[in-house]
Amino acid sequence: MSGDFAKSGSLFQDFPKGIELLNYKEEGGQGFATVFVPDGKLDYFEKVIVEYLNDRKGAQGQSLDHKALINTIQSIHVAQLEALWTDDPELLPIDDDELIWWEAWLPVRENREATVATFTMVAEMLSIRVLDGALRFPERTILLIQSSKAQLQSSVLALNCIAELRRAKETADFFDSFTPAEQHQWAEELLERTTFAAPENAPHVCIIDTGVNHGHPLLAPALTILDLHTIEPDWGIDDRNGHGTNMAGLALYGDLSNTLRSADPLVIGHRLESVKLLPCNGANTGDEKQYGVNTVEAVARSEITAPFRARVFSMAVTTIDGRDRGRPSSWSSALDRLASDADDQGATPRLFVVSAGNIRNPTDWAAYPESNTLMGICDPAQSWNALTVGAFTDLVELPHGLNAVAEQGALSPFSTTSQTWVNYYPLKPDVLFEGGNLIHDDLMGPATAGELSLLTTHHLPVERPLTLVTATSAATSLCSRMAAQLMATYPQLWPESIRALIVHSAEWTDAMKNMFLPVDRSPTKQDYEHLVRHCGFGVPSLGKAMWSASNSLTLAVEDTLHPFKKLKGKDPSPREMHLHELPWPKDELEALGATPVEMTVTLSYFIEPNPSSRGRSRYRYESHGLRFDVKRPTEDIARFKARINAAALDDESGTSNRDNDPAWTLGKQKRHRGSLHQDTWKGTAAELASRGYLAVYPSLGWWKTRASLARYDTPARYALIISIKAPEVDIDIYDIVAAKIAPENIIQV
């Protein structure tokens, strides 16, 4: 069937009759909807068509004209396996007898467990292997199965239990370790001048990877045997691959090449945990492919041991390709569900820091930076709630006569991007950290080099304590370290706030702007989106995230609102918006007149996921959305509220509101993607003085459109970070505002 699915898709579903839309996809300019029709209910479609042909009227005079549906239908036929396939068409096996791993996305229908039991029983009869463990979402249950096309196609009953089929993912190969140039005494000297936090109150970086060898002398003071876990006891807790121990060193010390150069005392305020997610022997039993299920198990292992511990989950494990192009997967959806703590009604949200994935092929390295544009971010880094980390590099120093591929401050040749994603998917990566560089060789092509890598801990410390690493895995561990440092400094802040602080402190380098913004004209909002989809919001600064400079001011807000409400007999509707008064030093700003100033706003919240391939009209992935806007100089409060209400109504109706303030870098048409929104306003100090109010208001989500799931009354937390900056101005904005705020409202750190 082809046509405008957003307008007619709701007619494909009739719950009282058991008719359900399973999936919707577009191929070659045509749309295809797969609908489940129970036995004996096919006459419903016939009735709709007859009513259309006869142009009949209802009993109350209401038209039963179904043109919106019928005009879009070119053909109706019994669905085959191909109709249930919602992954890349090229990944569907050509050979009907080829045995592969599939993700079977089952609908919930009237009874989730009955649907799973029926499918499992049929699968057993067909000799289809179904792994234990399932991912459960409001309207889908996802199982990992091993089967051929022929096996699945041999049973109509098996296909009737399935809403979607996708191919299971492969994890990325880990990078080889490099021969270290450092000696054992470096590590001993570092330990002599390092003080480690006690385990009782320190935040922990939980590394979900290949395990960590805690016997390493640099790691042992911050990692106890009780904090080493595995999702499968047969795998053990030790690290035989090396990747997990590599990540541990970076998460604890940062780049050891910088740490070892210094002779200053070092105080580390956080500690480590480890959960082994991947087997060490390359096993291919299928259990290791249940990445979503296994990640849920990994989180549970650490939390059962220390349920009240503050932690950031660091995961530098991804698939080897970016074929999802931003579409939620079973794995990324599991991360979103864990981050929002949907199983416990959002009681204890979690912070996940994940790798964007890597460009690994030397042929692609040679095409830098075009290859970065074309290579999509890898699963599960499309997660809305996770902090997705790409890589940049400052490492360019090489012996005379040799050149690096990327210039200083530029996007790393390893880093993937979201430039090829559908535009309504989140802006990813969120931030960039150091990920290393490549050496340029005209004869051999680009290659890794020790001078352009980061130094970290080796998993075989008896042989050598140090090794070299690169790419977004290294960048992810550095970001996790920064998150733990902020948690140690501000233990009262929510995970949403830590994520917001990291992103809010980020800035683009000149090299990034030169790479992805035009040089012959003023950049447009589209140009800035292009920059963000390559470089996120730039490189974070720990110092900027921790305190304000004298000529700048950063304010943080944590709050909760109810996005929707439902009155008896009516559909859910928007319920609350929050209006925040900003304590700008108005007199001082007005006195600066035409002096250029900047205001940056970051809004961070976690959504509850509801994944499926059924379009975005009613079947949105996100539970809710939040938006922000700031009062304009010519508006009073009443007019500002009226404009916000109009914007909420436009979002409700799907109307495109193009009333953009040109002073914003991205504008509200582009900044409100995903669940992390940031934008910068630039203008004069006099204009900023009159922008003293900011509104946070709700947007559409399945909490509203899927009223039958009864989540419309759920509260939503959010973190809001606002900063103003007056570069090169001799005015102490921070002290002026601090004096205006009552002492009892100032948090002493």
Beta strands, then each sheet from edge to edge (+ up, - down):
strand 1: 20-27
strand 2: 30-36
strand 3: 100-107
strand 4: 129-130
strand 5: 135-137
strand 6: 140-147
strand 7: 164-167
strand 8: 194-196
strand 9: 204-209
strand 10: 228-230
strand 11: 266-268
strand 12: 271-276
strand 13: 311-315
strand 14: 351-355
strand 15: 387-393
strand 16: 403-404
strand 17: 410-411
strand 18: 431-434
strand 19: 439-440
strand 20: 454-457
strand 21: 466-469
strand 22: 552-561
strand 23: 564-565
strand 24: 573-574
strand 25: 578-581
strand 26: 596-604
strand 27: 625-630
strand 28: 676-684
strand 29: 693-699
strand 30: 716-725
sheet 1: 1+ 2-
sheet 2: 4+ 6- 3+ 7-
sheet 3: 4+ 6- 5+
sheet 4: 8+ 11+
sheet 5: 10+ 12+ 9+ 13+ 14+ 15+ 17-
sheet 6: 10+ 12+ 9+ 13+ 14+ 15+ 18+
sheet 7: 16+ 19-
sheet 8: 20+ 21-
sheet 9: 22+ 30- 26+ 28-
sheet 10: 23+ 24-
sheet 11: 25+ 29- 27+
end
